[in-house]
Structures are given as structure tokens and as C-alpha cells.
Amino acid sequence: MSRLLVVDLLAEREAFGEHGVAEIAKHFPGYELFLWAPHTKEHRTYPFGIRVENVVEADVIVITGSRRNVSEWEPWMDAVEELIQNTEVPLYGICFGHQIICKALGGKVKRSRAKSHFMAEVTYNDGKKVNQLFTHQDHVTDSGELEVTASAEHCNIAACKHPTRKIITVQYHPEAVKEVLEQSLICGDMSQDERDDFGLGIQDFDVSQAFGLIN
């Protein structure tokens, strides 16, 4: 059986953590799921997947968003950086994942004075325009080895791909489908005002489309 390793950097949260990972895993049917949360020992116990204390061999790796910041580097991030630099399997990054992959491969990440917490139009290099959900304050300012494939008005580097390795990253949160947003409100991960910032919260690209898993 193929293995999916999720670097689960919101493992302490119910909605964007547990429900967000469930949404990601849904797009890799038939994969055995492993969950690695190097940033915390206080992770939630999910009703799915296998918790691991260290990196395990996998056929695909996804690095999630995080409440931590690449611009404020912490020691545990060294292990994630090493994974990014050395893995040979397909690698995908969301938000923090996008940022740390770019940083690990020679890029730069800077913190903005303002938070970006809204739906915004993303324009891909092929002219495709999609409405996606953003919630972040760090920004990739130099993508390093990766090629920039999309931008947004507030974010020049909104998506990237590697020219020779199977690596795709997005600054937006394709896993934050409407059901995840509603769960964020129910469980208290998000206030009503924060939820209102996303309006209907309907995104054009889901995880499969963002990562090019389907045409």
C-alpha cells in the first residue's frame, strides 16, 4: 500500500488540524496515512491515521499550515527543512508548508505588518483565475529553486513548482472547504468575525486541483 506522510503542523487544532487533514487525505484515496507533528507533544488524537514521532518512509508528503512562523525560526523546523531538502518523493506544501519549502530550497520569507485573512483572486501563469482562501502573515519574497506559478494582489508568490522535482506549493488553503470553516466556528477555533471575513468560503480549487493531482 502507498504511504502518505502529512507533516501535521496544526495537530493541536480540531478544525484546521483534524478536519483539515481529513480533507487532504481524502484526495489520496488508498494511501496509508501517517501523521508527524514535530512542533508539539500536545497533538489531538485523530480517529484516523498513524501518529509517528519521526519521519517515516512515504510515497507522498504534504506539509500543512501552522500557527508558527517561518520568519521566526524554531529548532524543530530544522528537521522539516532536512526532510524537504532530502526527499525524492512528491512533496506538497500549504501556507506554512509553502513558505518553509521555499525557504529550505534557497528562498526568503518575511513577515508583513498586516495579516491576510480573506478570500482573494489568484492568477496562474496560464491565465486561469481562481478564488481562494488566505490566512497568513508571513510572505515568500524569494522562491529560491522553485518557479512562481501564480500570484495574488496582496501576495506576489501565491503558488510555486520545482522545475525538476515533483514539488508544488500554495500560499492559500485549499483544504479549508466550507465544512472545515463551519467546524472552526463550532469548536471555537475561529470567531464569528473571523469566519465572516471569508464570506461563503467557497474556493475554486480543492486540494487535488491545487496540487495538480487531476487535470
Summary of the structure (lengths in Angstrom):
residues: 215
radius of gyration: 15.8
end to end distance: 24.0
largest distance: 45.2
contacts: 713
relative contact order: 0.16
helix: 24%
strand: 32%
